[in-house]
Amino acid sequence: WAEARDPAALWRLALSAMLRKFPWLAAATAGVALTMGIREWPLLFPLLFVTAALLSCAALAQAALQAGREHWTYFGVSATAAVTRSFVPPLLYWGLGGMSLALAGGLAIHALILAGACIWAMHRTYPSRAATPAPLEMKSIYEGPLFAMLAINGWVMASLQRWIAAACFGPAEAGYFAMAASIAILIP
């Protein structure tokens, strides 16, 4: 992004490439919703899909901000994410009396807030230009199986510490660990 002549056009190109992969995301979230074994899986599926789609777009925006060396803007987006991820899902779960869908709903609200922060940051940092100097093309490496494997590996690596905490100490302790990790982003 730092080297792009038209970062806004690059953003649009990356988003369009991401949208082409959403059918795979829909299939994956449907599978997850079905395997979770709760009665409300028809409601869980759209919550998971919207959350995953918005978090994917937010990850792309955060990568663009980092690559563009927009450190303070990136910090603002990350701080917003840390606060909403740490407090919205548990507060919604508590407020709704422990409903199983409340955590997914809280995560969806977090994703909506984060997506709004990312949209604000991207429009502020990379305003759209009227004319694109040259048409941009996505390299084939970003469309193939290598890119998909790297994305899956990145997702696994990002979640691995929580899975290890859950396996070694239990789900409640893994939740405390995840909450502490989110708060640690704000309070070093």
C-alpha positions as CSV (number, residue, x, y, z in Angstrom):
1,W,0.0,0.0,0.0
2,A,2.8,2.4,0.8
3,E,4.2,2.0,-2.8
4,A,0.8,2.0,-4.6
5,R,0.1,4.9,-6.9
6,D,-3.6,4.6,-6.1
7,P,-4.2,2.9,-2.7
8,A,-7.9,3.3,-3.0
9,A,-8.0,1.4,-6.3
10,L,-5.8,-1.3,-4.7
11,W,-8.3,-1.5,-1.8
12,R,-11.2,-2.0,-4.2
13,L,-9.3,-4.7,-6.1
14,A,-8.4,-6.6,-2.9
15,L,-12.0,-6.4,-1.7
16,S,-13.4,-7.7,-5.0
17,A,-10.9,-10.6,-4.8
18,M,-12.1,-11.3,-1.3
19,L,-15.8,-11.2,-2.3
20,R,-15.1,-14.0,-4.8
21,K,-14.1,-16.2,-2.0
22,F,-17.2,-15.6,0.1
23,P,-19.0,-18.8,-1.1
24,W,-16.2,-20.8,0.5
25,L,-16.6,-18.8,3.7
26,A,-20.4,-19.4,3.6
27,A,-19.8,-23.2,3.3
28,A,-17.3,-23.2,6.1
29,T,-19.5,-21.2,8.5
30,A,-22.5,-23.4,7.7
31,G,-20.4,-26.4,8.5
32,V,-19.3,-24.8,11.8
33,A,-22.9,-23.8,12.7
34,L,-24.1,-27.4,12.1
35,T,-21.3,-29.1,14.0
36,M,-21.7,-26.9,17.1
37,G,-24.8,-28.9,18.0
38,I,-27.1,-26.2,19.2
39,R,-30.8,-25.9,18.4
40,E,-30.5,-22.4,17.1
41,W,-28.0,-23.2,14.3
42,P,-30.2,-21.6,11.7
43,L,-29.7,-18.3,13.5
44,L,-26.1,-19.1,14.3
45,F,-25.1,-19.5,10.7
46,P,-25.9,-16.0,9.5
47,L,-24.3,-14.5,12.6
48,L,-21.1,-16.5,12.0
49,F,-21.1,-15.7,8.3
50,V,-21.6,-12.0,8.8
51,T,-19.0,-11.9,11.6
52,A,-16.4,-13.8,9.6
53,A,-17.0,-11.7,6.5
54,L,-16.7,-8.4,8.4
55,L,-13.6,-9.6,10.3
56,S,-12.0,-10.7,7.0
57,C,-12.6,-7.2,5.6
58,A,-11.3,-5.7,8.8
59,A,-8.1,-7.8,8.6
60,L,-7.5,-6.6,5.1
61,A,-8.0,-3.0,6.1
62,Q,-5.7,-3.4,9.1
63,A,-3.0,-5.0,6.8
64,A,-3.4,-2.0,4.4
65,L,-3.0,0.5,7.3
66,Q,0.1,-1.3,8.5
67,A,1.6,-1.6,5.0
68,G,0.9,2.1,4.5
69,R,2.7,3.0,7.7
70,E,-0.4,4.5,9.2
71,H,0.6,3.5,12.7
72,W,-1.7,5.8,14.8
73,T,-4.7,5.1,12.6
74,Y,-3.9,1.4,12.9
75,F,-3.6,1.8,16.7
76,G,-7.0,3.5,16.9
77,V,-8.6,0.6,14.9
78,S,-6.9,-2.0,17.0
79,A,-7.8,-0.3,20.3
80,T,-11.4,-0.2,19.1
81,A,-11.2,-3.9,18.3
82,A,-9.7,-4.8,21.6
83,V,-12.3,-3.0,23.6
84,T,-15.3,-4.3,21.7
85,R,-13.9,-7.8,21.5
86,S,-13.2,-7.9,25.2
87,F,-16.4,-6.4,26.5
88,V,-19.3,-6.6,24.1
89,P,-19.7,-10.5,23.8
90,P,-19.4,-11.2,27.6
91,L,-21.7,-8.3,28.5
92,L,-24.3,-9.4,26.0
93,Y,-24.0,-13.0,27.2
94,W,-24.5,-11.8,30.8
95,G,-27.3,-9.4,29.9
96,L,-29.3,-12.0,28.0
97,G,-29.0,-14.5,30.8
98,G,-26.5,-16.9,29.3
99,M,-28.1,-17.6,26.0
100,S,-25.9,-19.6,23.7
101,L,-26.4,-17.2,20.8
102,A,-25.5,-14.2,22.9
103,L,-21.7,-14.7,22.4
104,A,-22.1,-15.1,18.6
105,G,-24.4,-12.0,18.6
106,G,-21.8,-10.1,20.7
107,L,-19.1,-11.1,18.4
108,A,-21.2,-9.9,15.4
109,I,-21.7,-6.5,17.1
110,H,-17.9,-6.3,17.7
111,A,-17.4,-7.1,14.0
112,L,-19.8,-4.4,12.9
113,I,-18.1,-1.8,15.1
114,L,-14.7,-2.9,13.9
115,A,-15.8,-2.8,10.3
116,G,-17.2,0.8,10.8
117,A,-13.8,1.8,12.3
118,C,-12.0,0.3,9.4
119,I,-14.2,2.0,6.8
120,W,-13.6,5.3,8.5
121,A,-9.9,4.7,8.7
122,M,-9.6,3.6,5.0
123,H,-11.7,6.5,3.7
124,R,-9.8,9.0,5.8
125,T,-6.4,7.5,5.0
126,Y,-6.9,6.6,1.3
127,P,-9.5,8.9,-0.2
128,S,-10.8,7.8,-3.6
129,R,-9.4,9.4,-6.6
130,A,-11.4,10.2,-9.7
131,A,-9.0,8.5,-12.2
132,T,-6.8,5.5,-11.8
133,P,-3.4,5.9,-13.4
134,A,-3.3,2.3,-14.7
135,P,-5.6,-0.7,-14.4
136,L,-4.6,-2.9,-11.6
137,E,-4.6,-6.7,-11.7
138,M,-4.5,-9.3,-9.0
139,K,-1.5,-11.6,-9.4
140,S,-2.5,-15.3,-9.8
141,I,-0.7,-16.3,-6.7
142,Y,-3.4,-14.6,-4.6
143,E,-6.2,-16.6,-6.3
144,G,-4.7,-20.1,-6.0
145,P,-4.4,-22.9,-3.4
146,L,-1.2,-21.5,-2.0
147,F,-2.9,-18.4,-0.9
148,A,-5.8,-20.4,0.6
149,M,-3.4,-22.6,2.5
150,L,-1.5,-19.5,3.9
151,A,-4.9,-18.0,5.0
152,I,-5.9,-21.1,6.8
153,N,-2.5,-21.4,8.4
154,G,-2.7,-17.8,9.5
155,W,-6.1,-18.4,11.1
156,V,-4.8,-21.5,12.9
157,M,-1.8,-19.7,14.2
158,A,-3.9,-16.7,15.4
159,S,-6.1,-19.1,17.4
160,L,-3.6,-21.7,18.5
161,Q,-2.8,-20.2,21.9
162,R,-6.5,-20.1,22.9
163,W,-7.0,-23.7,21.8
164,I,-3.9,-24.8,23.8
165,A,-5.3,-22.9,26.9
166,A,-8.7,-24.6,26.4
167,A,-7.1,-28.1,26.1
168,C,-4.8,-27.7,29.1
169,F,-6.9,-25.6,31.5
170,G,-10.5,-25.8,30.3
171,P,-12.9,-23.5,28.5
172,A,-13.4,-21.0,31.3
173,E,-9.7,-20.4,31.7
174,A,-9.3,-20.1,27.9
175,G,-12.0,-17.4,28.0
176,Y,-10.1,-15.5,30.7
177,F,-6.9,-15.9,28.7
178,A,-8.5,-14.5,25.6
179,M,-10.0,-11.6,27.5
180,A,-6.6,-10.8,29.1
181,A,-4.9,-11.0,25.7
182,S,-7.4,-8.5,24.3
183,I,-7.0,-6.1,27.3
184,A,-3.2,-6.4,27.1
185,I,-3.4,-4.7,23.6
186,L,-4.7,-1.6,25.4
187,I,-2.8,-1.7,28.6
188,P,0.8,-2.8,28.0
